[in-house]
Amino acid sequence: MKKLFVIGDSVAAPRQESEQPMNGWGSHLSDFIGRDVEVLNFARSEMTTRKYFTERFHLLLERLAPDDVVLIGLGSVDSMIHDATRFVPVPEFRTWLNSFVQYINRSGARPVLVTPTQRHTFQSLNESSFSRGAHSSAIRAVATETQTPLIDLEVQTKRIFDSVGAFATRDLFCWYEPGENGHKPDGVWDASHFNLLGARLVASLVVQDLSLNHVLRASVDFEKALQFSNQCIHELSNRSPEDMNQPAIPERSSEGQISIEISAPHRALGALQE
């Protein structure tokens, strides 16, 4: 049986019940992939390219076989320039990416580079800010140089976030007011990690690109993934600040980013999360 591996950090990583409502997109790829492919989510929290290559990559190589596919979805942690213990400079980051690609190619498997998803950071109500900077550009460059398929989640998620707006985008993240979610009764405000709906949306985007890139075309349910993402975007687009009893004009933080104050409990998209 062909295997689909996910290399990544906390945004893609599998989650325990105690970590709900947080969900990693790597755990939902199988929602849109046939049973002839085994999905193995090797993503883990706090992983940079350097840390993953030196500590975990050998575990994947031991199980890798010809014709397997490996999604390389790192960069979110590497780009944390404010954290000296995690930040990986772009030149070093590119070196690690090239090493991943080379080793996977040597095994006879197929690497696919994946840019990080966009964070919930907005300059205005309908304009999110690119949040990964030069690291995403480095991923694109390595993909071109090595002729490796690319799934550009940063561009795709930014396009969706800009389309549906800052308020509706919150429905994709682990962002809940006190009393709004039973798993987090005191509330949680996380602009990086997805809830179940957000994780499934990202997984559907990945699967569509795997098909369009002719990587797993015969094994994925492209129509199911496309229908899910279109329905999700449509439902989000119909949300409005008034629906959520939100202020129409949010306050700005000192950095100029939108600081959204959300008070009304709601989740109108439950059917898509089942």
Secondary structure per residue as TSV (DSSP state, phi and psi in degrees):
chain	resnum	aa	ss	phi	psi
A	1	M	-	360.0	133.8
A	2	K	E	-68.6	145.4
A	3	K	E	-117.0	143.6
A	4	L	E	-115.8	112.5
A	5	F	E	-97.4	148.5
A	6	V	E	-119.3	117.6
A	7	I	E	-100.5	127.6
A	8	G	E	-174.1	-171.5
A	9	D	-	-111.4	-155.2
A	10	S	T	-65.0	-23.7
A	11	V	T	-69.9	-28.6
A	12	A	T	-102.5	-12.7
A	13	A	S	-68.9	151.5
A	14	P	-	-66.5	151.5
A	15	R	-	-126.5	144.1
A	16	Q	-	-83.6	164.9
A	17	E	G	-57.7	-35.0
A	18	S	G	-68.0	-15.6
A	19	E	G	-97.9	-0.5
A	20	Q	T	-61.7	148.4
A	21	P	T	-87.4	9.0
A	22	M	-	-66.0	134.6
A	23	N	-	-135.6	139.6
A	24	G	-	-94.5	136.8
A	25	W	G	-64.9	-26.1
A	26	G	G	-63.3	-24.6
A	27	S	G	-80.6	-6.1
A	28	H	G	-116.0	7.8
A	29	L	G	-62.6	-36.3
A	30	S	G	-66.1	-14.9
A	31	D	G	-62.7	-22.5
A	32	F	G	-125.7	13.9
A	33	I	B	-124.0	141.7
A	34	G	-	-67.7	166.8
A	35	R	T	-73.9	-5.6
A	36	D	T	-80.7	-3.5
A	37	V	E	-123.0	129.2
A	38	E	E	-94.5	122.7
A	39	V	E	-93.8	125.1
A	40	L	E	-121.7	109.8
A	41	N	E	-90.3	100.7
A	42	F	-	-97.2	10.5
A	43	A	-	-70.3	145.9
A	44	R	-	-143.0	154.0
A	45	S	T	-65.5	152.0
A	46	E	T	63.7	24.9
A	47	M	-	-93.7	125.1
A	48	T	-	-97.4	172.1
A	49	T	H	-60.4	-42.3
A	50	R	H	-62.3	-48.3
A	51	K	H	-67.3	-41.3
A	52	Y	H	-67.0	-44.7
A	53	F	H	-63.8	-40.2
A	54	T	H	-84.2	-21.4
A	55	E	H	-113.5	-28.9
A	56	R	T	-126.6	-20.7
A	57	F	H	-60.8	-33.2
A	58	H	H	-62.7	-29.8
A	59	L	H	-65.9	-36.7
A	60	L	H	-71.9	-43.5
A	61	L	H	-59.9	-32.3
A	62	E	T	-64.8	-24.3
A	63	R	T	-106.8	-5.2
A	64	L	-	-75.7	137.4
A	65	A	-	-130.2	159.6
A	66	P	T	-54.2	140.6
A	67	D	T	79.6	-5.4
A	68	D	-	-67.0	163.2
A	69	V	E	-122.4	137.6
A	70	V	E	-125.2	118.1
A	71	L	E	-86.4	123.6
A	72	I	E	-104.9	96.5
A	73	G	E	-114.0	59.4
A	74	L	-	-110.5	164.6
A	75	G	-	134.7	-24.9
A	76	S	T	-62.1	-44.5
A	77	V	T	-80.4	-38.1
A	78	D	T	-55.7	-31.6
A	79	S	T	-86.5	4.5
A	80	M	-	-76.8	79.2
A	81	I	T	-65.3	-20.7
A	82	H	T	-79.9	-7.4
A	83	D	-	-121.3	101.4
A	84	A	T	-65.1	-23.0
A	85	T	T	-78.7	-13.7
A	86	R	T	-119.6	-30.4
A	87	F	-	-60.2	131.7
A	88	V	-	-117.7	116.5
A	89	P	-	-56.7	149.2
A	90	V	H	-56.3	-45.1
A	91	P	H	-58.7	-42.2
A	92	E	H	-67.2	-41.1
A	93	F	H	-55.1	-44.9
A	94	R	H	-64.0	-37.7
A	95	T	H	-62.8	-44.3
A	96	W	H	-64.5	-42.3
A	97	L	H	-58.8	-44.9
A	98	N	H	-61.4	-36.1
A	99	S	H	-66.4	-43.9
A	100	F	H	-55.5	-50.1
A	101	V	H	-61.4	-44.4
A	102	Q	H	-63.6	-45.8
A	103	Y	H	-66.4	-39.9
A	104	I	H	-66.8	-42.4
A	105	N	H	-61.8	-40.1
A	106	R	H	-63.4	-29.1
A	107	S	T	-77.6	-9.4
A	108	G	T	89.4	-0.8
A	109	A	-	-87.4	177.7
A	110	R	E	-120.4	117.3
A	111	P	E	-83.2	148.6
A	112	V	E	-134.2	121.8
A	113	L	E	-85.2	140.5
A	114	V	E	-132.0	124.3
A	115	T	-	-76.5	153.8
A	116	P	-	-64.8	153.9
A	117	T	-	-72.5	156.6
A	118	Q	-	-69.6	142.6
A	119	R	-	-84.3	166.1
A	120	H	S	-82.4	74.6
A	121	T	-	-129.0	124.4
A	122	F	E	-125.4	137.6
A	123	Q	E	-83.3	-30.8
A	124	S	E	-150.0	-179.5
A	125	L	T	-60.4	-27.7
A	126	N	T	-129.0	30.2
A	127	E	E	-144.0	101.7
A	128	S	E	-81.2	159.2
A	129	S	-	-99.0	133.7
A	130	F	-	-59.3	124.7
A	131	S	-	-111.8	-0.2
A	132	R	S	-113.5	-10.0
A	133	G	T	58.0	-135.8
A	134	A	H	-68.1	-20.0
A	135	H	H	-68.2	-39.3
A	136	S	H	-66.1	-39.2
A	137	S	H	-62.0	-36.9
A	138	A	H	-65.3	-38.5
A	139	I	H	-62.3	-44.7
A	140	R	H	-61.8	-40.8
A	141	A	H	-64.7	-44.1
A	142	V	H	-64.2	-39.1
A	143	A	H	-59.9	-42.6
A	144	T	H	-67.5	-46.5
A	145	E	H	-64.3	-36.7
A	146	T	H	-98.5	0.5
A	147	Q	T	55.7	45.1
A	148	T	-	-101.5	135.7
A	149	P	-	-55.3	144.7
A	150	L	E	-124.5	133.9
A	151	I	E	-112.7	110.3
A	152	D	-	-93.1	79.8
A	153	L	H	-68.1	-29.6
A	154	E	H	-61.0	-49.0
A	155	V	H	-66.2	-42.7
A	156	Q	H	-65.9	-45.4
A	157	T	H	-70.7	-35.1
A	158	K	H	-62.3	-41.5
A	159	R	H	-61.5	-41.9
A	160	I	H	-67.1	-46.2
A	161	F	H	-60.4	-43.4
A	162	D	H	-64.2	-35.3
A	163	S	H	-69.3	-43.4
A	164	V	H	-91.5	-19.3
A	165	G	-	94.7	166.1
A	166	A	H	-63.0	-41.2
A	167	F	H	-68.0	-49.4
A	168	A	H	-67.8	-32.3
A	169	T	H	-59.2	-29.3
A	170	R	G	-58.2	-27.5
A	171	D	G	-66.0	-9.2
A	172	L	G	-96.9	-12.3
A	173	F	E	-110.2	167.3
A	174	C	E	-79.9	74.4
A	175	W	E	-134.7	101.0
A	176	Y	E	-137.4	139.9
A	177	E	-	-78.4	160.4
A	178	P	T	-53.6	130.8
A	179	G	T	85.1	-2.8
A	180	E	S	-87.7	-25.6
A	181	N	-	-135.5	129.3
A	182	G	T	-63.5	-27.9
A	183	H	T	-74.5	-26.0
A	184	K	-	-129.5	72.1
A	185	P	T	-60.6	-25.9
A	186	D	T	-89.2	0.5
A	187	G	-	90.1	159.5
A	188	V	E	-153.1	140.3
A	189	W	E	-128.2	91.7
A	190	D	E	-120.2	114.3
A	191	A	E	-93.6	6.0
A	192	S	E	-116.6	-36.4
A	193	H	E	-102.2	143.6
A	194	F	E	-90.9	153.9
A	195	N	-	-86.3	-171.0
A	196	L	H	-59.2	-45.2
A	197	L	H	-62.4	-46.5
A	198	G	H	-63.7	-41.2
A	199	A	H	-64.2	-41.2
A	200	R	H	-68.0	-36.4
A	201	L	H	-63.4	-47.0
A	202	V	H	-63.0	-42.0
A	203	A	H	-59.9	-39.9
A	204	S	H	-64.8	-35.1
A	205	L	H	-67.0	-42.4
A	206	V	H	-61.6	-46.0
A	207	V	H	-63.5	-41.2
A	208	Q	H	-59.2	-42.2
A	209	D	H	-71.3	-32.4
A	210	L	H	-60.4	-37.3
A	211	S	H	-71.4	-48.1
A	212	L	H	-64.9	-29.0
A	213	N	T	-86.3	5.2
A	214	H	T	58.3	34.8
A	215	V	S	-90.3	-49.6
A	216	L	S	-131.3	41.3
A	217	R	G	-57.9	-42.2
A	218	A	G	-78.8	-13.8
A	219	S	G	-104.6	-5.7
A	220	V	B	-107.0	152.4
A	221	D	-	-93.8	81.8
A	222	F	H	-59.5	-43.6
A	223	E	H	-64.7	-39.1
A	224	K	H	-64.5	-43.6
A	225	A	H	-64.8	-42.9
A	226	L	H	-65.1	-43.8
A	227	Q	H	-62.4	-42.1
A	228	F	H	-63.1	-48.9
A	229	S	H	-64.1	-40.4
A	230	N	H	-64.7	-41.8
A	231	Q	H	-65.5	-41.6
A	232	C	H	-62.2	-47.2
A	233	I	H	-63.7	-39.1
A	234	H	H	-62.5	-45.9
A	235	E	H	-64.0	-41.7
A	236	L	H	-65.1	-37.7
A	237	S	H	-64.7	-25.4
A	238	N	T	-85.3	-3.8
A	239	R	-	-77.4	155.2
A	240	S	-	-150.0	160.0
A	241	P	T	-55.8	-34.5
A	242	E	T	-66.9	-37.9
A	243	D	T	-58.8	-32.2
A	244	M	T	-103.9	9.3
A	245	N	T	53.6	39.9
A	246	Q	-	-94.3	154.5
A	247	P	-	-66.2	138.5
A	248	A	S	-69.1	-30.4
A	249	I	S	-122.1	106.0
A	250	P	-	-74.2	160.6
A	251	E	E	-80.0	155.9
A	252	R	E	-100.8	145.2
A	253	S	-	-81.7	174.6
A	254	S	T	-65.8	-21.6
A	255	E	T	-85.4	-1.2
A	256	G	S	89.5	-2.5
A	257	Q	-	-84.8	157.6
A	258	I	E	-70.0	128.1
A	259	S	E	-110.1	105.6
A	260	I	-	-93.0	122.5
A	261	E	-	-96.0	117.8
A	262	I	-	-121.6	131.5
A	263	S	-	-127.0	-29.4
A	264	A	S	-86.7	125.7
A	265	P	-	-67.6	135.2
A	266	H	-	-164.8	152.2
A	267	R	-	-161.0	93.5
A	268	A	-	-94.2	3.4
A	269	L	-	-111.5	27.0
A	270	G	G	-59.8	-34.6
A	271	A	G	-61.9	-32.2
A	272	L	G	-75.4	-15.1
A	273	Q	G	-93.5	-5.5
A	274	E	-	-78.7	360.0
